[in-house]
Every structure is written in C-alpha cells, then in structure tokens.
C-alpha cells in the first residue's frame, strides 16, 4: 500500500473524532492545534482559537497528516477570530495590489489587508502566517491559498512542480487533463469517481518530478453551486470566495479511500469544451503538449502563485525563478515523453464525457 494511503487510513479515526482530538491538544496560548502535516518535505502545523475553522483547513490536508515529530521547524498557520487592530500597524504605504488585497512590506514582515475585512501577516524569517478576521470564509480561503503558494514555492526548489490539471489513475496509469479555470476539471473528476476503478491523485494540481513521475495532491474537491447533488450533505460546505463567488467544497473524507500517492504517467489530455453533445479524443502533437505545459506548469496559469507575497521578494530572488522555470520545463518535457498527448474535446453531456474518456484509456 502507498505510504500516504496508509497514513491517511491511520488518520481517518482521528478525523472522525476531530473535536475530541483538538480539545486534547490546546497550546500554551490557548489555541487548538492540529497534528503535523508533511507535503513531500514541506512541514506545517495549524492552530486556531476555535475548532471549527481549524477543522475545515486541516481536513483539506488530511492525506498529508503524520503522527511523528517534525524534522525541523514547521511553518505555523494561525487563525485568529477577532477584528484586526489596524491602529497598531506601522504607517506604511501599499506596494502590491491584487483584487483580493493590498500588501505592505515592513522589513521581513508582509501585511496583507483584505479590504478591511481581515489582516494577514507573513513573517518571511520563519515562513509563518497569521490571519485575523471574523469572516470564517475569508479566514479559510486566505490560509488555504497561502499554503498552496508557500508549499508550491518550497517544493519547486526540490524539483517537484505543480501542474494545473485534473489527475486520476486507472490500473496504475496516470491521466492528466489540462483545462483552464472553470473548464470543468472538478465536475469531470467527480463523475470519474463514480467508476470504482478510478483513483484520484488531484482534482486541480498534482506534482511532477524530474523524471516525469506524477505525485498526488488530494485536498478537497471544489464544485460550482448546482453540481453537488450526488454528494451527501455531511461531506460538503459552501464558501463565498473573495473573487469568484460561491463554491461547494467536498470534504476529503468523502473520497479518502479513492486516492493514491503516485502513478506512472500514461496520458496528457489537452482539454477544451464544445457545444456539441459528443466527446472527442484525437491525437495531439508533442509541440501542442509543450505549449500546454508551459501555460499550466512552467508559467502556472490557474495555479495560485501568491502575488501579494511573491512580489515582496528581492530582485535577486525573483530572478532566481528563471532556474525554477527551466526545471519545470524539463519535468514537463519528461512527462510528455512518457505519455500519449491527446486533445480532449468535452461535450455538453457530462456522463458521455466520462464514458468516452474511460473507454479510450482502457483500450489504449
């Protein structure tokens, strides 16, 4: 059994008795503390002044929860449910603006002001992040996106790179479906899981290494409102996102027994949507695959890059991203060399899309 799958099953009992586990682990400052999480060497902990917000964020990363002691100093994510004390902050001028927030730099500290609704504080010396707000959705989303950006950056340095794609496996062979944001990756993924032979690596961003091997990153599954009917109510919740409106989140527990930590690459499918009822799969060129991987891995369109924190780096640090880009490109080329590259044209019928895709994978 894959080591992460084994760890995941060890943690299922813990997640089922979440409240009891957290009540038994208060910190000295009165915070409730989650177990250690290890995402391919990136270690972090989460602590909160209330168990509810902690439960949602910790459950997203349950696949990576471990029961051992940390190997070094883990990054700490702290959730504080109170109004930010803006009057205590230094009188800084913003130097980075995003649709989510305005960002301010004070030495090694970055303040992210979420338009008066909350305050994020990132200490670059330790990597720690604190979010202070009474808005539960903002608290969750800001922490989740921060973690995606930081672990992605850390693992880039280890030559393990995120790809904006749905990734699943059939008979141990991985298929990556590259679709833009809103293209239907999560809907396709949830439909694929109706087949008992399908295993999930990630519904949004698996990792690839220098050999082109695919590694899982299963967190929660995000669905647009109206497409969640098949998921029991106890496994889903709806959040109001900062930029893109409401989204239904499917808890990891719902599909915990259907995840796998790694798989051999077999198919890279360049997805697009059409107005046809039919789903078509046709060969694509290697160059088509390279162009798609440049967008979805090398540049990382669709992957949260944490601009409010990234643009606080020095010029030298930003120029260092050139080496990372080359590493991403080499990993992408290796993935394509080990895979069939195909165009996947999704039709309007979701069930037909699933049937055609699985039939192709099983017969090729």
C-alpha positions as CSV (number, residue, x, y, z in Angstrom):
1,X,0.0,0.0,0.0
2,X,1.3,3.5,-0.8
3,X,2.8,5.1,2.3
4,X,0.5,8.2,2.1
5,X,-2.6,6.0,1.7
6,X,-1.6,4.0,4.8
7,X,-1.0,7.3,6.8
8,X,-4.4,8.5,5.5
9,X,-6.2,5.5,6.9
10,X,-4.4,5.9,10.2
11,X,-5.8,9.4,10.3
12,X,-9.4,8.6,9.4
13,X,-10.1,7.7,13.0
14,X,-8.6,11.0,14.1
15,X,-10.7,13.0,11.7
16,X,-13.9,11.2,12.7
17,X,-13.3,12.3,16.3
18,X,-12.0,15.7,15.3
19,X,-13.5,17.6,18.2
20,X,-12.1,15.3,20.8
21,X,-8.6,15.3,19.3
22,X,-8.5,19.0,19.2
23,X,-9.8,19.5,22.7
24,X,-7.0,17.3,23.9
25,X,-4.3,19.4,22.2
26,X,-4.5,23.0,23.3
27,X,-1.4,25.2,23.0
28,X,0.1,27.2,25.8
29,X,-1.5,30.4,24.3
30,X,-5.0,28.8,24.3
31,X,-5.0,27.8,20.7
32,X,-6.3,24.5,19.4
33,X,-3.5,22.7,17.4
34,X,-3.8,20.2,14.6
35,X,-1.3,17.4,14.0
36,X,1.7,17.9,11.8
37,X,1.3,17.9,8.1
38,X,4.1,16.9,5.7
39,X,3.6,17.6,2.0
40,X,6.6,16.0,0.4
41,X,9.0,17.5,2.9
42,X,7.2,20.8,3.4
43,X,6.1,20.6,7.1
44,X,3.4,22.8,8.7
45,X,1.0,23.0,11.6
46,X,-2.3,24.8,12.0
47,X,-3.6,26.4,15.2
48,X,-6.7,28.3,15.9
49,X,-8.7,30.0,18.7
50,X,-11.7,27.9,17.6
51,X,-12.0,24.3,16.5
52,X,-14.5,24.9,13.6
53,X,-12.2,26.9,11.3
54,X,-9.3,24.6,12.1
55,X,-11.3,21.5,11.3
56,X,-12.1,22.8,7.7
57,X,-8.5,23.7,6.9
58,X,-6.9,20.7,8.5
59,X,-9.3,18.3,6.8
60,X,-8.2,19.6,3.4
61,X,-4.7,18.3,4.0
62,X,-5.6,15.2,5.9
63,X,-3.8,13.0,3.3
64,X,-0.5,14.5,4.5
65,X,-1.2,14.4,8.2
66,X,1.6,12.5,10.2
67,X,1.8,11.4,13.8
68,X,5.6,11.8,14.2
69,X,7.6,14.7,15.5
70,X,8.7,17.4,12.9
71,X,12.2,17.0,11.3
72,X,12.8,20.8,11.6
73,X,10.8,23.9,12.5
74,X,7.5,23.6,10.7
75,X,5.6,26.6,9.3
76,X,2.8,27.7,11.5
77,X,-0.6,28.8,10.2
78,X,-2.5,30.7,12.9
79,X,-6.2,31.5,12.7
80,X,-7.5,34.3,14.9
81,X,-11.2,35.1,15.1
82,X,-11.3,38.8,16.1
83,X,-11.2,42.2,14.5
84,X,-7.8,43.3,13.2
85,X,-6.1,46.1,15.2
86,X,-5.2,48.3,12.3
87,X,-4.2,51.2,14.6
88,X,-1.3,49.1,15.9
89,X,0.3,48.8,12.5
90,X,3.1,51.0,11.2
91,X,2.0,53.8,8.8
92,X,3.1,52.0,5.6
93,X,2.1,52.6,2.0
94,X,1.0,49.7,-0.1
95,X,3.4,48.4,-2.6
96,X,1.4,45.5,-4.1
97,X,-2.2,45.5,-5.1
98,X,-4.3,42.4,-6.1
99,X,-8.1,42.0,-6.4
100,X,-8.1,40.3,-3.0
101,X,-6.0,42.7,-1.0
102,X,-3.4,45.4,-0.7
103,X,0.0,44.3,0.6
104,X,2.5,46.2,2.7
105,X,6.1,45.4,3.5
106,X,7.9,46.2,6.7
107,X,11.3,44.6,6.7
108,X,10.8,40.8,6.8
109,X,7.1,41.2,7.6
110,X,4.4,41.4,5.0
111,X,0.9,42.7,5.9
112,X,-2.0,41.7,3.5
113,X,-5.1,43.9,4.1
114,X,-8.2,42.1,2.8
115,X,-10.0,45.4,2.2
116,X,-10.8,46.0,5.9
117,X,-12.4,42.5,6.4
118,X,-9.2,40.8,7.6
119,X,-5.5,41.1,8.0
120,X,-2.8,38.5,7.0
121,X,0.7,38.7,8.5
122,X,3.5,36.8,6.9
123,X,6.9,36.5,8.7
124,X,9.4,35.6,6.0
125,X,12.0,34.8,8.5
126,X,10.0,31.8,9.8
127,X,7.5,31.3,7.0
128,X,4.6,31.7,9.5
129,X,1.3,33.2,8.5
130,X,-1.4,34.6,10.7
131,X,-4.9,35.6,9.5
132,X,-7.0,37.8,11.7
133,X,-10.7,38.2,10.8
134,X,-14.2,37.4,12.0
135,X,-15.2,36.3,8.5
136,X,-14.9,32.5,8.5
137,X,-14.8,32.1,4.7
138,X,-12.1,34.7,4.4
139,X,-10.1,33.1,7.2
140,X,-10.3,29.7,5.5
141,X,-9.6,30.9,1.9
142,X,-6.7,33.2,2.8
143,X,-5.0,30.4,4.8
144,X,-5.6,27.8,2.1
145,X,-4.3,29.9,-0.7
146,X,-1.3,31.0,1.3
147,X,-0.4,27.3,1.9
148,X,-0.7,26.5,-1.8
149,X,1.6,29.3,-2.7
150,X,4.2,28.5,0.0
151,X,4.4,24.8,-0.4
152,X,4.5,25.2,-4.2
153,X,7.4,27.5,-3.8
154,X,9.2,25.2,-1.4
155,X,8.7,22.1,-3.5
156,X,9.8,23.9,-6.7
157,X,13.2,24.2,-5.0
158,X,13.2,20.4,-4.6
159,X,12.3,20.0,-8.3
160,X,8.8,18.9,-7.6
161,X,6.4,21.0,-9.6
162,X,2.7,21.7,-9.6
163,X,0.6,21.3,-12.8
164,X,-2.8,22.9,-13.2
165,X,-4.7,19.7,-14.1
166,X,-7.1,17.1,-13.0
167,X,-5.2,13.9,-12.4
168,X,-6.6,10.4,-11.9
169,X,-5.3,6.9,-12.5
170,X,-6.8,3.7,-13.9
171,X,-4.9,0.4,-13.4
172,X,-1.9,2.4,-12.0
173,X,-1.6,4.7,-15.1
174,X,-2.0,8.4,-14.6
175,X,-4.0,10.7,-16.8
176,X,-3.7,14.4,-16.6
177,X,-6.5,16.6,-18.0
178,X,-5.4,20.2,-18.6
179,X,-8.3,22.6,-18.6
180,X,-8.5,26.3,-17.7
181,X,-10.1,27.6,-14.6
182,X,-13.8,27.0,-14.9
183,X,-13.3,24.4,-17.7
184,X,-14.9,21.6,-15.7
185,X,-12.0,19.7,-14.1
186,X,-13.7,19.1,-10.8
187,X,-17.0,18.1,-12.4
188,X,-15.3,15.6,-14.7
189,X,-13.3,14.3,-11.7
190,X,-16.4,13.8,-9.5
191,X,-18.1,11.9,-12.4
192,X,-15.0,9.8,-12.9
193,X,-15.0,8.7,-9.2
194,X,-18.4,7.0,-9.8
195,X,-16.3,4.3,-11.5
196,X,-14.8,2.1,-8.8
197,X,-11.6,1.5,-10.8
198,X,-10.7,5.2,-10.9
199,X,-8.3,6.5,-8.3
200,X,-7.7,10.2,-7.7
201,X,-4.3,12.0,-7.5
202,X,-5.6,15.5,-7.5
203,X,-8.6,17.4,-8.9
204,X,-6.6,20.5,-9.5
205,X,-2.8,20.4,-9.1
206,X,-0.8,17.2,-9.0
207,X,3.0,17.4,-8.8
208,X,5.6,16.1,-11.4
209,X,9.2,15.4,-10.6
210,X,12.4,15.5,-12.8
211,X,11.6,12.1,-14.2
212,X,8.1,13.0,-15.2
213,X,6.6,10.8,-12.5
214,X,3.2,12.0,-11.2
215,X,2.6,12.6,-7.4
216,X,-0.7,13.1,-5.8
217,X,-2.0,16.3,-4.1
218,X,-5.5,15.4,-3.0
219,X,-7.1,18.1,-0.9
220,X,-10.8,18.9,-1.2
221,X,-12.8,18.9,-4.4
222,X,-14.3,22.2,-5.4
223,X,-17.6,22.2,-7.3
224,X,-19.6,25.1,-8.7
225,X,-23.0,25.5,-7.0
226,X,-25.7,23.3,-8.5
227,X,-23.4,20.3,-9.3
228,X,-23.1,18.8,-5.9
229,X,-26.3,16.8,-5.6
230,X,-24.7,13.4,-5.6
231,X,-22.5,14.3,-2.5
232,X,-24.2,13.8,0.9
233,X,-24.7,17.0,2.8
234,X,-22.4,16.0,5.7
235,X,-19.4,15.9,3.3
236,X,-19.9,19.4,1.7
237,X,-19.9,23.0,2.6
238,X,-20.3,26.2,0.6
239,X,-17.9,29.2,0.9
240,X,-18.2,32.7,-0.6
241,X,-14.8,33.3,-2.3
242,X,-13.1,36.6,-2.4
243,X,-13.2,36.9,-6.2
244,X,-15.2,34.2,-7.9
245,X,-18.4,33.9,-5.9
246,X,-19.8,30.8,-4.1
247,X,-18.2,27.4,-4.4
248,X,-19.1,24.0,-2.9
249,X,-16.2,22.2,-1.2
250,X,-16.4,18.4,-1.0
251,X,-14.6,17.2,2.2
252,X,-11.6,14.8,1.8
253,X,-13.4,12.2,3.9
254,X,-15.9,11.6,1.1
255,X,-13.3,10.2,-1.2
256,X,-10.4,9.3,1.2
257,X,-10.4,5.6,0.1
258,X,-10.1,6.6,-3.6
259,X,-6.8,8.4,-3.5
260,X,-3.3,7.3,-4.5
261,X,0.0,9.0,-3.8
262,X,1.8,8.4,-7.2
263,X,1.3,6.8,-10.6
264,X,3.2,6.2,-13.8
265,X,2.3,8.8,-16.5
266,X,0.3,7.5,-19.4
267,X,-1.9,10.2,-20.9
268,X,-1.7,14.0,-21.1
269,X,-5.1,15.3,-22.4
270,X,-5.4,18.9,-23.6
271,X,-8.9,19.7,-22.7
272,X,-11.4,22.1,-24.2
273,X,-15.2,22.5,-24.0
274,X,-17.5,22.4,-27.0
275,X,-21.2,23.0,-27.6
276,X,-21.5,19.5,-29.1
277,X,-23.1,16.6,-27.3
278,X,-20.3,14.4,-28.3
279,X,-16.9,14.0,-26.6
280,X,-14.0,13.5,-28.9
281,X,-10.4,12.4,-28.3
282,X,-7.9,12.9,-31.1
283,X,-4.1,12.8,-31.2
284,X,-2.1,16.0,-30.4
285,X,1.4,16.9,-31.3
286,X,4.3,17.0,-28.9
287,X,4.5,20.8,-29.6
288,X,0.9,21.1,-28.6
289,X,1.7,19.4,-25.3
290,X,4.8,21.6,-24.7
291,X,2.7,24.7,-25.2
292,X,0.0,23.5,-22.9
293,X,2.6,22.6,-20.2
294,X,4.2,26.0,-20.5
295,X,0.9,27.6,-19.7
296,X,-0.2,25.1,-17.0
297,X,3.1,24.3,-15.3
298,X,6.1,26.5,-16.4
299,X,4.1,29.7,-16.1
300,X,1.4,28.2,-13.9
301,X,-1.7,29.9,-15.2
302,X,-4.6,28.8,-13.0
303,X,-2.3,28.0,-10.1
304,X,-2.4,30.4,-7.2
305,X,1.0,32.0,-7.0
306,X,0.5,34.3,-4.0
307,X,1.4,37.6,-5.8
308,X,1.0,39.6,-2.7
309,X,3.8,37.6,-1.1
310,X,5.8,36.8,-4.3
311,X,6.2,40.4,-5.3
312,X,7.7,41.2,-1.9
313,X,10.8,39.3,-2.8
314,X,14.1,40.9,-3.7
315,X,15.2,41.3,-7.3
316,X,17.7,38.5,-6.9
317,X,15.1,36.2,-5.5
318,X,12.7,36.9,-8.4
319,X,15.5,36.4,-10.9
320,X,16.1,33.0,-9.3
321,X,12.7,32.0,-10.6
322,X,14.4,31.5,-14.0
323,X,16.1,28.4,-12.8
324,X,12.8,27.1,-11.4
325,X,11.1,27.8,-14.8
326,X,13.8,25.7,-16.6
327,X,13.3,22.9,-14.0
328,X,9.5,23.0,-14.6
329,X,10.1,22.9,-18.4
330,X,12.4,19.9,-18.2
331,X,10.0,18.0,-15.9
332,X,7.2,18.8,-18.4
333,X,9.2,17.5,-21.3
334,X,9.9,14.3,-19.5
335,X,6.2,13.8,-18.6
336,X,5.2,14.3,-22.3
337,X,7.9,11.9,-23.5
338,X,6.4,9.2,-21.3
339,X,2.8,9.9,-22.2
340,X,0.4,9.9,-25.1
341,X,-0.6,13.5,-25.9
342,X,-4.2,14.0,-26.9
343,X,-6.8,16.6,-27.5
344,X,-9.9,16.0,-25.3
345,X,-13.0,17.9,-26.6
346,X,-15.7,17.8,-23.9
347,X,-19.3,17.9,-25.0
348,X,-22.3,19.1,-23.1
349,X,-23.2,15.6,-21.8
350,X,-21.1,15.1,-18.7
351,X,-21.9,11.4,-18.4
352,X,-20.9,10.9,-22.1
353,X,-17.6,12.7,-21.5
354,X,-16.8,10.3,-18.7
355,X,-17.8,7.2,-20.6
356,X,-15.7,8.2,-23.7
357,X,-12.7,9.1,-21.7
358,X,-12.6,5.9,-19.7
359,X,-13.3,3.8,-22.7
360,X,-10.3,5.4,-24.5
361,X,-8.0,4.9,-21.6
362,X,-8.9,1.3,-21.1
363,X,-8.5,0.4,-24.8
364,X,-5.2,2.3,-25.5
